[in-house]
């Protein structure tokens, strides 16, 4: 067996939405109005759309600081995320879990042998094609679709134009590495007729409710908090405090650049959501949603500008160029990612040097924090305004 014959839609922007859209297409889910598979943007919006997760983790013993960003609904609760999507589409799903690696492998192999793909929970740094450093193993979760099997490995659909091959032992390591994931799979068990209009309306309502909450970790207030912490001189999580010695600052800023501009889709998924709203405007016969789409498209540009500013061209232009080139190679799929090995080695050298000895002095670093704080405050203000437009036009 190789790639499943029913699995014909590959790639995407957002790991969760792309995996769900492509697996649902393979299962035979179609739009009731056109008979076409649901686009990734449509799946993304029906699943609840956008979120605003911001957390700065610190492991003092290892002197490690990790920036965690999330830009989709229920970003920290993937089981609830997928179940909500399934409920709105009237799809029956199961999410088997196990603590046994042998049982987990048997379960996945049985599903594939039955001609069905699966969504799998994995550790990002254990996937060779992402070329992440060993220090991140077990710290960053990820979602992929498994769409085929060979005698010695699996075909993975992970936003690339064609599937990526991962050896069996490597995928086993990636599934097992984060114990809380319990080697979980998402399986499509059954389809039934669904109301597309109701699904779209429910997805929009879920985003409005989620982003309107008062959480300063998972909703829009998280962005206001981030803006403040970028310049707060005394708060324990303020950047002038956390990075007083500037050690570790480069990796956090690099994470901001990659997380916003590359890894989860350009523009913090705001552009993907704008695409959803344009589809929703037609489905709901509500041209007023186009104003909200324009607002989120503008926010996508603002997020990209913030990401670019997080790593100033002087002296970080070579880092950004290498990251863009390596990401572009990975998105080709297959084994093309291996051509990025030389770039990864260059990045490792620059990363080690910049993280140990941050190349900006105190004055330049404080000016950078001030600029980023101002930009993030403006993004927060525009996010609030865009949500208000959506709430008004969707009512």
N, C-alpha and C positions, 0 to 999 in steps of 0.2 A: 504494500500500500504506500502511496505517496500523498500528494495533496488531494483532499476529498473532492470528488467531481462536482459536488453541489456547491463548493466554496469558490465562488467566482468574483467576489467583490473584495478588494484588498485596500489597505492603507487608510489614511485619515489624518486628522489633526489632534484629536483628544483621545488618549488611550482608552478610557472607559466608554465614551460614546462611539468611537470607531470600532472597538471590539464588539460592542453590543449590536451596532448597526450591521456589521458584516456577518456576525453569527445569526442574527435574525433573518437576514437576506438568504443565507444558506438554508435556514429552516423553512423558508417559503413565505415569510411574512411580506405582505404587499399592501400598498395603499388602497383603500376601498374605492377611491375616486378615480385613480389613474391606472391601477394595476402595477405600478412600479415599486421597487424596493424603497424603503424609507431612507432618505439621505442621512448622513451623519449629523448634519445641522438639525434636521427635524427630530432625530432621536435625542440629540443633546437638549433641545428645548423641551421636549415632552418629559424627559427625565428630571426636569426642574431647572435647567439652565445654569445660571452663574452662581458662584459663591465668592468668598473673600477670606481665605484662610491665611493667617500670618502667625508664625511661631518661630522664635529664635531659641533653639536648644543649646545648652551648654553642658559639656561633660568636663568638669574641672580636672578630674584625675588624669584624663588623657589630653587635656588642653585642646579640646575639639569644640568648635562652634559650628552648628548646622542650621542654615536658614531653610525653613519649610514653608512653601507657598502652595496655595490651592485656589483654583479659580472656578470650580464647579460646585453645584448644589450638593450638600451633604458630603463634602470632600473628605471628611474624616469618618464617614459611616458608609462604606461601600455596599454593605449588605442591604441597608435601608435604601440606598440610592438605586440599586438594581431592582429591588422588589417594587419600589414605587414606579419605575419605568414599566415593569412587567404588568403591574396592576392596571396602569392607564391604557396599556395596549391589549389587555385581556389575554395575556400570555401566561401559561402555567410554567413556572421554572422551579428548579431545585438547586440547592447549593450544598452538595455533600462535603463533609469535612472528615478528616482522620488525623490521628497522631502518628500513624504508621506509614513510613515511606513506601513499603512494599504494597500496602493496600492502596495508597494514593496512585502509584504507578499502574496497578491493575485496573483501578477505576477509570483512569484516563484512557488506557489502552482499550478497555472494553467499549467506552463511548466512541472512540475513533473507529474501532472495528465495526461498530453498528452504523457507521456512515455519518456520524454527527460530530460537529466541532464543539469546542468547549472554551469558555472564558476561564482563565487561571490567574490566581493571585501569586505573585512572585516577588523576589528581591531584585531591585534594579541592578545593583552592583554585581550580581551573580550572572547577569546576561552578558556574554562576551562582546556582542555587537555594540553595546552601549559604551564599552571601554571606560568604565568608571574605576577609580582607585580602590584598592583593597580596604582602605580606612572607612569607606562608606558601606561596607557589607553589613547587612542586617539593619541598616538605618533608614532606608528609603524603599517603600513599597511601590508596586507597579501592577498593572493589569495588562494582560496580553490575550490574544485568541490563539488557540492551538488548532491548526487546520489540517494536519496530516502527520503521518508516521512513516518512518523507514526502519530498516533493520537495526540501525544504530542511533536514531535520533528522531527529532520532531521538527515540523515546519511551523514557524511562529508568524502570525500576522501582528505586526506592531508598528503601524502607521507608515510603513514603507510601501513602495509601489508594487513590490513582489515579496513573497514570504522569505523569512530568514531562517536558516537552519541552525538548530541547537542540539548538540549531542545529548543523548538520553541522560547520562549521569549529570551533566551540567544543568539540565532543566530540573532534574530531581533535587539538586542542591538549591536551585533558585526557589523552588516551591517549599522546601523544608527550612530555609534559612531564617525566616521570621516566624517563630512559633505561634504567635497570636493569629496568624492567617490560617493555621490548621490545614494547610495544603488544600485550600478550598477551591472548588470549581463552581461555575455557573453553567447549568444545562437547560436548554429549551426542551421542555417535555411535551407541550401541546399548544396549538394555536386555536383561536376562536375568532369569530367576527368581532370587530371593535369599532367604536365611534371615533373617527379621526378628529372631528370638531371638538368633542368633549375632551379627548386626550390632549390636544393642543391647549385648550382653555385651562385644563387642570395643571399642565406643566407651567404655564405662565403664572397662574395663581400661586404655585409652589415657590417659584422664584421670588415673587413679590413678598410673600410671607417670610421666606428665609432671610432675604437681604434686609428686610425691615426690622428684624429682631435686634435686640440690644447687645448681642454677643460681641465682645471686642477681640474674639479669636476667629470666628467663623462668618461674620456678617460685615456690613459696611463699616461699623465702628472699628473693626480691626485695621482698616486703612487709616482712619483718623489717629488711632494709637500708634501705628507705624510712623506716620508723619511726625508726631510729637517726639517719639523715642529717638528719631534720627538726630535730634539736636538737644535732647534733655540732658543738662549737665550733672544731675545728681541721681536720677532714677537708676536703680540697679540694672535695668535692662536698657538704659539709654546708651546710644552708641558711643558718646564721649567717655562713658564709664566702662562699658564692656570692652571697648577697643582703645583704652587709654595707652596701652603699649603698642597698639596697631597690629599685634600678632594675631593672625587668623582673619583679619579684616578682608584681605584680598579674596579668600575663598567664599566669604559671605557675599561680597559684591559680585563675584563671578556667578554664584548661584542665582542671584537676582537677575543677572543678565540672561543666563541660560534658561531659567525657569519662566521668564516672561517672553523672551524673544524666540526661543527655540523649542525647549522640551515639551511644553504643553500647548504649543501653537502660538503663532505670532499675535501679540497684543493681548495676552492674558485671557484668551478665548472670547474677548469682546467682539472680534470680527466674526467668529463662528456664530455667536448669538445674533448678531445683526443679520446673518444669512438666514437663521431660523425665523426671525421676525418677518423677513420678506416673504418666506414661504407661508408663514402663519397669516399674513395679511390677505393672501389669496384664499387660503383654506377657510378662514373665518369671514371672508368678504368684508374686511375691515381695513381700508387704506390708511386709517389713522395710525396703525402700527408702524407704518413706514417712517414716521417722525421718530419713534423710539429706535428703529433700526439705524437711522442716521446718527442718533445720539451715541449708540454703542459703537458704530463704526468710527466716530470721532474719538471715542475713548480708547479704541484699539490703537490709534495713532499716538495718543498721549502715553499709554503704557509702553509702547515701543520707544518713545523718546526718553522715558524714565529709565528703561533698561539700558539704553545706549549711554546715558549720563552716568549710570552706576559704575561703568568702566570707562573713564575718560580716555579719549584717543591717545593723549600723551600721559602716561607711557604705554597704555594697554591695547592699542590698535592691533598689534600682532596677535594677542590672545583672542580678541574677538574674531579676527580673520580665520585663525585656526579652528575655532569652535564652529564657525559657520560652515567652513569647508568640510569638517568632519561630519557634521550633522547632515549636510547635503549628500555626502557619500552614503551614509547609513540609510537615508530615505530611498536610495535606489533599490535596496533590498538584495536578496541573494547573498553572495559572499563579497559584494562590493565594499562592505564596511572594512574589510581587512586592508584595503588600500589606505585607510586612515591611520594605520599603525605608526607611520612616521610622524604624523601630526600629533598623535597622542604622546609620543616621546618628547617632542618639542614642548607640548603643553605641560608635561610633567616637570621639565626643567624650569620653565617660567613660573609654574605654580609654586614649586618649592622655594624659589628665590623670592618671589613677590610676597608669599605668605609669611616667610621668615623675616624679611626686611621690606616692609611696605615702602614703595618708592616716593610717596608724597610726604612732605614735612608736616608738622602740626598745623601750620596755617592753611596749607592747601587741603589737608584732610578736613579741617573744620569748615572750610568753604564748600567742600564737596558735600558734607553732611547737610549744610544749610541749603544748598541747591536741591538736593534730593528731598529734603523735608518740605521745601516749598512746592516742588513738583507733586509730591504725594498728597499734600494738602489740596492742591488744585484738582488732582484726580478724584480724591474723596468728594469734593464739592460737586464735580461733574457726575460722579456715580450717583449721588443723591438725586441730582436733577434728572438724570436718565431714568432712574427708577420711578420718579414721580410722573414722568411722561408716560412710561409704560403702564403704570397703575391707572392713569387717567384714560389713556386710549384703549386699554383692554377692558375697561369697566362696561 
